Amino acid sequence: MRILPALADPIAMRATGAKTLLLSGWGNPFAMKGVGNWFRDRCDEAGIPASANGLRKAAATRCTESGTPASKLVAMFGWTPLQEAERYVAEGTRLGPKGSESLKDSH
């Protein structure tokens, strides 16, 4: 996956280990659900009705609307099995290009 230079440089300079990018307030790697919970707390504090999973779903929807195949979605979003990515491709195909625009007021 291509990483923008603005992100690649800080990632290369991190001292957190080969696979750890984010640390908890205690200086340890986040647990599986920890990042999502932390993100939700920050959104709640800001008064924004959002979640990390919601952002992931929105990004996947936008990707499928622009023609990203299921195999790339798997690589980008880490889904297993392939059926999860195929579900997004089917939904993106059903909605068509820019289809999520029609859903923006339906939260």
N, C-alpha and C positions, 0 to 999 in steps of 0.2 A: 504494500500500500504506500502510496506517495505521501510523504509528510512535508508540510510547508516549512521553509527555512525558519520562520518565526517560531515554530515549535521544535524543530529538529535540534537547534542549538541548545536550548534549555534542557531538553531531554538528554543530550549527550553530556551535559555538565552535571547531571544529577548524581548524588552520592547515595541513592536509595537501593541500588542493586539492579541487576540485569532486567528483571521483570516487574519491578515495583516503580510506579510513577507517582503515586499519591500516598501520603502518610496520614494517619489519623492524628487527632490532637495529642495522643500519647506517644507519637513518634514511631508507631508500628504500621505495617501495611494494613489497609482496610480489609475487613472480612468481606465475604461475597456480597452480602446485602448492605454492608456499611456505607459504601459510596452512595448508593441510591437513597438510603435513609438520610445521610448527611446533606445530599442535594435537595431532597424534599424539605428538610428543615430550613435550609437557606431560602428556598422558594417561599415557604410559609412566612418566614420573617419579612420577606420583601413584598408579601401580599400577592404573589404570582401563583395562579393555580396550575402548577406544572410538576413534572416528575422526570427523573432521568429516563425511565422507561417510555414516557410519553415523547420525549425528545428523540429517542431512538426510533420509535414507531414513525414519527413525523419525518425523520431523515430517510428511513426506508421507503416510505410512501413517495417522497419526492424523487428518490433514486429510481424507483420503478416507473414513475411517470415519465422520466427522461430516458427510459429504455435500458436500464441496468439489468442484466440477466440474473437469475437466481444464483448461479455459481459465484458471481461477484458479491452478491448480498451476503452469502455465507461467509466469504472472506472478510468483508467489511464489518459485519455485525456479530460474527462468531456464532451463528446459529447452527445447531444440529438438532434434528436431521434436516435435510434439504427441504422437506415439506414446509417448514416454517417460512423459508424464503420464497418458495413457490406460491404460498398463500398471499404474500405481499405482491408478487408479480401478477397474480390473477386479479387481485383487487385493483392494482394500478392500471391494468389493461381494461378492466370494467369501467373505471372512472375516466380513462383517457388522459391525454396531456393536460396538465394543470387541473386535474380533477379534484385534488384536495382543496382547491380554492373554494369549491362549492360547499365544503364541509366546515369551513373555518368558524361559522357561527353555531355549530351543532355540538358544543361540549356539554 
